[in-house]
Amino acid sequence: MNAPATPADTLRTALAGLLDGLPPRQAAQAVERLIANYRGATPTDAPILRDRADVVAYAAYRMPATFAAVRSALAAFSDAVPEWAPAGHVDVGGGTGAATWAVSDTWGGVRPVTVLDWAEPALALGKEIAAAHPALRDTRWQRSRIGAALTVDDTDLVTVSYVLNELTPSDRAALVDAAAGAAQAVVIVEAGTPDGYARVIEARQRLVDAGFHVAAPCPHSAACPIVPGTDWCHFAARVSRSSLHRQVKGGSLAYEDEKFSYVAAARFPVAPAPSRVVRRPQIRKGQVLLDLCETDEQIRRRTVTKRHGDLYKAARDADWGDPWPPADE
Ligand SMILES: C[S@@+](CC[C@H](N)C(=O)[O-])C[C@H]1O[C@@H](n2cnc3c(N)ncnc32)[C@H](O)[C@@H]1O
């Protein structure tokens, strides 16, 4: 008997179906228009996702990547709070609902879910896609503008993925404060760029100031050791490329790596990783070089050699973003 489809599988199938009946040229043109809009000056005064063609393009082209990034952040978060699962979820600036799928894929089960966004076409398409997954069928898709007047109902988990980028500094602050005021746990994901990292670090500080404990990716809630402007903390999630991706971007690679920055924090006690691999490990003959963010607020390069026995084997399997040492070492 086949294993039941995971939410990730169901989402992939549902997104592939969106393009059925849409001539490939038209789909590619919609994506190109969307990319051009996103290149324009953000924040904007009005939604970028204006009509169905925009949101179908967004969902088919970007949602697999935003889903993968949020899923990866949630995996790290759930490792730090192994006994916890959210009893409710609000996704702010949720668009077509990528984070609702990632939450469902992480914890399973059914919970009240609300998606807030100001773009009606995105909410409508999100609802349509969610019909494919019983656990998301009762999701509330609610029109809401992020700003000083934003209210978020009390819930266990608030997610904010790829949204801070589209907001003014004061709206970003209002959103993080509203999330901190409403939730037991907040997970924020941004693009893995220097600017995305800067927005995450600013939000992280607001959460800490509001009494939250950082659960991931950092091993502590103290200041980030990265000197602003010299580097940026980010990770990568592997995403299969669809034929639409190949058409828009050219090339024949079967996958690409979505780079993202994130912070996951909770009001309740958390058990963050003792340290985390913050760059792609370098494997040399008989040794592995790991760049680790450590509990004492430093990033250090550690060399693990054959002499370390099982730890060396674990280092060879370690991936960028993993906790170190692995939980069972
Ligand atoms: C890049 S999309 C991300 C969507 C989704 N969170 C994801 O990860 O795929 C940004 C979303 O933020 C929403 N947004 C931007 N500014 C907003 C505002 N001021 N109020 C409400 N929603 C906003 C947009 O409509 C859009 O759906």
The ligand as a Gaussian input file, in Angstrom:
#p B3LYP/6-31G(d) Opt

LIG

0 1
 C        6.052000      37.880000      -0.779000
 S        4.404000      37.627000      -0.258000
 C        4.580000      36.342000       0.964000
 C        3.336000      35.520000       1.107000
 C        3.451000      34.330000       2.051000
 N        3.650000      34.754000       3.427000
 C        4.549000      33.385000       1.621000
 O        5.502000      33.178000       2.388000
 O        4.477000      32.840000       0.499000
 C        4.074000      39.054000       0.763000
 C        2.644000      39.105000       1.252000
 O        2.507000      40.198000       2.165000
 C        1.277000      40.851000       1.893000
 N        1.376000      42.251000       2.354000
 C        2.328000      43.159000       2.023000
 N        2.075000      44.325000       2.646000
 C        0.951000      44.164000       3.360000
 C        0.181000      45.013000       4.219000
 N        0.543000      46.267000       4.442000
 N       -0.922000      44.506000       4.800000
 C       -1.288000      43.206000       4.583000
 N       -0.614000      42.362000       3.790000
 C        0.499000      42.824000       3.191000
 C        1.154000      40.746000       0.392000
 O       -0.180000      40.945000      -0.066000
 C        1.663000      39.343000       0.121000
 O        0.643000      38.385000       0.177000

